[in-house]
Amino acid sequence: MNIKLSNGKVIPIEMHKVRVIQKTTLPPAEQRLKAITEAGYNTFLLRSRDLFLDMLTDSGTNAMSDNQLAAMMVADDAYAGSESFFRLQEAVQDVLGLKYCLPVHQGRAAENLLAKVYVKPGTVIPMNYHFTTTRTHFELAGGKVLEIFGKEALNTSSTDPFKGNIDLDKLHSVIKEYGPEKVAFVRMEATTNLIGGQPFSMENLKAVSKIARENGIPMIVDASLISENAYFIKVREKAYADWTIEAIVKEIMKQADIMYMSGRKSTCVRGGMICTNSKEHYDKMAPWLPVYEGFLTYGGMSSKEVEAMAVGVREMVEIEAASASADMIQYFVELLCEKNIPAVTPPGGLACHVDARKFLPHVDSLQYTAGAFVAALYLVSGVRAMERGTLSNDRDIHTHEEIPADLELGRLAVPRRVHTMSHCMYIADRLEWLMKHRDLVGGLKFCEEPPVLRFFIGKLAPINDWGRKLVDAFKKDFGDNC
Ligand SMILES: *Cc1c(COP(=O)(O)O)cnc(C)c1O
């Protein structure tokens, strides 16, 4: 929650007590250089022991609540008919207002099922923006992803509060061009992950949903960060200022025929689910659940996680939970902007994003600007961030050409209730130093490039051994042990 100090400054304040802690250490720069070299300059391949702060992702890394941990102790491990599942289903009905619930082991498993049932070769899937695993699943099923975002979506220094909106004219054009029968479904992602965690507005969602329904096209919401999107609607969309997060979430669900989510984000667990009010949609998907995931009442999740998710669904609509990461990100982004570090604005959900093209204007996209940025950040801070740029874009599935990404972002994830303000201050300081020494940073090239989702396990090397030079300059200013 944001709180105003007597001097007028607004800071995020923790609405919780920290009772369990996990130690971390700051490995010195020389050790960081060794670690990132062994990791092929890919932050995914670093080990936890070599990290000071892990800001790779908010996926499965949010702090769980005491009530979630307690619920895990009463899990019902029945293979079929588990009471844990019925507690989850009840939470879904109460909080989301949706009748049917298919648990899956994580978000991409939901995408796999949706692709299997709804995406046929030659169909198109219009959406506000793709997510990495989303595009891969839909393309592997023969579909084509169409991104129909508005004109501010890719402006990284914008004031548009809803850069996650769909452009309605473009949606009309897509339906006209392909015909409604060729549109597998329309997908709205709650806080578009790859372009800075930017939300959609309720007004836009309602308009999109109306167009989809008038054309007989299923409307699907990727609700992985639904609490943050609902929070942004509350604080940025006047008509909803007095609504509770729960009421906003329910209203979002009314616009969707199907919702799916990675439970690793908003519900702070390790799982996922697909929910709907439509028996017809449920009946289409349910038979495939035991094929890919597990029986209907666990779907590949551990029953402990199912229990924790049942609690997480209820807790994610508490204002303290929905605002925790968003308010910290706002503080973090403002801190960077004060230092003229090109953070993406407005602040979004899930992470503080840095526009790597502005930070490293001399590094070309085909030398993975954002990849170089996050490797350099690790070298000077021990902080692990994630590349969201051309590396995260696989090559064209047919021509194998590189696809330069719309944006080159360094993503500093802010998992809920894990990091503190002094962590943000430390990172801002190291980023300021890096900005002053950015000419030392060069590009990257692949040594080992996997054929699909290459950013996860691909190995790269720095062009011209710039990592060594950067560490030498850093040690000159900060000494050997920082
Ligand atoms: C994380 C995420 C997914 C994939 O979920 P996993 O649980 O990581 O498989 C899909 N969509 C969005 C928007 C996400 O943020």
PDBQT file of the ligand as one rigid body, heavy atoms in Angstrom, charges set to zero:
ROOT
HETATM    1  C1  LIG A 501       3.826 -16.694 -16.512  1.00  0.00    +0.000 C 
HETATM    2  C2  LIG A 501       2.844 -16.486 -17.571  1.00  0.00    +0.000 A 
HETATM    3  C3  LIG A 501       2.400 -17.542 -18.368  1.00  0.00    +0.000 A 
HETATM    4  C4  LIG A 501       2.963 -18.936 -18.270  1.00  0.00    +0.000 C 
HETATM    5  O1  LIG A 501       2.785 -19.470 -17.028  1.00  0.00    +0.000 OA
HETATM    6  P1  LIG A 501       3.794 -20.553 -16.385  1.00  0.00    +0.000 P 
HETATM    7  O2  LIG A 501       3.167 -20.864 -15.077  1.00  0.00    +0.000 OA
HETATM    8  O3  LIG A 501       5.132 -19.892 -16.265  1.00  0.00    +0.000 OA
HETATM    9  O4  LIG A 501       3.821 -21.707 -17.310  1.00  0.00    +0.000 OA
HETATM   10  C5  LIG A 501       1.439 -17.263 -19.311  1.00  0.00    +0.000 A 
HETATM   11  N1  LIG A 501       0.956 -16.027 -19.472  1.00  0.00    +0.000 NA
HETATM   12  C6  LIG A 501       1.372 -14.992 -18.735  1.00  0.00    +0.000 A 
HETATM   13  C7  LIG A 501       0.808 -13.642 -18.952  1.00  0.00    +0.000 C 
HETATM   14  C8  LIG A 501       2.327 -15.178 -17.753  1.00  0.00    +0.000 A 
HETATM   15  O5  LIG A 501       2.762 -14.125 -17.034  1.00  0.00    +0.000 OA
ENDROOT
TORSDOF 0
